[in-house]
Amino acid sequence: MSRAFVKEPDGGTPEPIPERPLSEHPNYVSPAGLGELRAKLADLETERSRLTAEGASDDPVVQERMGYIDRDLRYYVVRHESAILVDPRTQPRDEVAFGAVVVARDQHGVEHRFAIVGEDEADLARGKVSWVSPVAEALLGARRGDEVVWRRPVGDLRLSVETIDYPES
């Protein structure tokens, strides 16, 4: 078999798993985001314990999976320890800040809904954008009725802020 189809380099030692990159920004989290971090840590620890208990440490597939779990545990421990909890009740009600759920209408009349959350919480499919994303940077500090420009690679989009809400959970 050609060496091109083997995961290990010639020495028989697997390639090291690269670390997950850490952001240089403050690690602001919502209460829900802090809960998600804790749940992720618990899931990883449970999976690590399960694999350890199975005792298949000689299995290269298990060793590789353990490498990924250990790498992710290191990442999430740092993210949890560096988390800065932002209480939505302390945010200004009349302007966009971390934790806000913003409804804005673009220049074409299309309505957009964004929840401004921490980097690890961001999930565009669920309308959650990181507080350091271009759309959040455009919206932060805006008030109801303000127009902002969302700078995007495909072209700028003007947004008019229609509502600002701070969910308690």
Secondary structure by P-SEA (a helix, b strand, c coil): ccccccccccccccccccccccccccccccaaaaaaaaaaaaaaaaaaaaaaaacccccaaaaaaaaaaaaaaaaaaaaaaabbbbccccccccccccccbbbbbccccbbbbbbbbccccccccccccccccaaaaacccccccbbbbbccccbbbbbbbcbbbbbcc
